[in-house]
Amino acid sequence: MRDVVAHERLPPERVALVDLLDRLLAGGVVVTGDLVLSIADVDLVRISLRALIVSIDELEGGGPR
């Protein structure tokens, strides 16, 4: 597998934030994270986050054909 350099993945022109958000929602984004609060190496609170962010059109299958 070859390494991809950042300038090969990004278009040479500037992308507007709205266009970037539209691309992300069209394909869907999964956000995951873990937060652990501990004192003296004793875990007191553990919070796990798992979220799927996708446009409703894509979720229902009504996206562009």
C-alpha positions in Angstrom: 0.0 0.0 0.0 1.4 3.4 -0.9 1.3 6.4 1.3 -0.9 9.2 0.1 0.4 12.7 0.5 -2.1 15.3 1.7 -1.9 17.5 -1.5 -2.9 14.4 -3.6 -6.1 13.9 -1.6 -7.3 17.6 -1.5 -8.4 19.5 -4.5 -6.1 22.4 -5.5 -8.9 25.0 -5.2 -10.3 26.1 -1.9 -13.4 24.3 -0.6 -16.2 26.2 1.1 -17.3 24.9 4.5 -20.8 24.3 3.2 -19.5 22.1 0.4 -17.4 20.1 2.8 -20.3 19.6 5.2 -22.5 18.5 2.2 -19.9 15.9 1.2 -19.6 14.6 4.8 -23.4 14.3 5.2 -23.8 12.7 1.8 -21.5 9.8 2.8 -22.1 9.8 6.5 -19.7 10.3 9.4 -19.2 8.2 12.5 -17.9 10.1 15.6 -16.5 8.0 18.5 -14.8 9.0 21.7 -14.1 8.0 25.2 -13.7 10.1 28.3 -12.4 8.7 31.6 -12.2 10.7 34.8 -9.9 9.2 37.3 -8.1 10.1 40.6 -5.0 8.3 41.7 -5.3 5.8 38.8 -8.8 4.8 39.9 -11.4 5.3 37.2 -14.4 7.1 38.6 -16.4 8.0 35.5 -16.3 6.5 32.0 -18.3 8.1 29.2 -18.4 6.6 25.7 -19.7 8.5 22.7 -20.8 6.8 19.5 -22.7 9.0 17.0 -23.7 8.6 13.3 -24.2 11.8 11.4 -25.8 11.5 8.1 -28.4 13.5 6.0 -32.0 12.3 6.3 -32.2 12.0 2.5 -29.3 9.5 2.5 -30.7 7.6 5.5 -34.1 7.1 3.9 -32.6 6.2 0.5 -34.0 9.3 -1.2 -30.6 10.8 -2.1 -29.6 11.7 -5.6 -29.7 8.9 -8.1 
